[in-house]
Amino acid sequence: MKNHPLYQKLKLIALDENYTVEQVQSLSFIEVTTLLGERPGSTTFLENMKEGIFVVLQNRDDECELQALQDQFKIYLDTNFPGWVAESDREGSKPFIKLWLKGKP
């Protein structure tokens, strides 16, 4: 489904227009039809598209939060732990950040 042209088009619209996760979740069938200029097929297909875009937007938000955290602590970490590495991940619906102070194993 991630290669489907309608999914790709809706994903680009959501990213370009800086949609929030909540905005994507609340999109109705008619709103998506208007955005895409054509019907997205079935409501099941629409829900699957929205779920896929939800994950993309969550990842985008997680990366922004990781970058903001890195920017805040960069000087301290660079001074005290020159080989530090940070990455973000998700366990279920809960995001978390891992810091390796002496480099990633």
Order of alpha helices (4+ residues) and beta strands (2+ residues): alpha-alpha-alpha-alpha-beta-beta
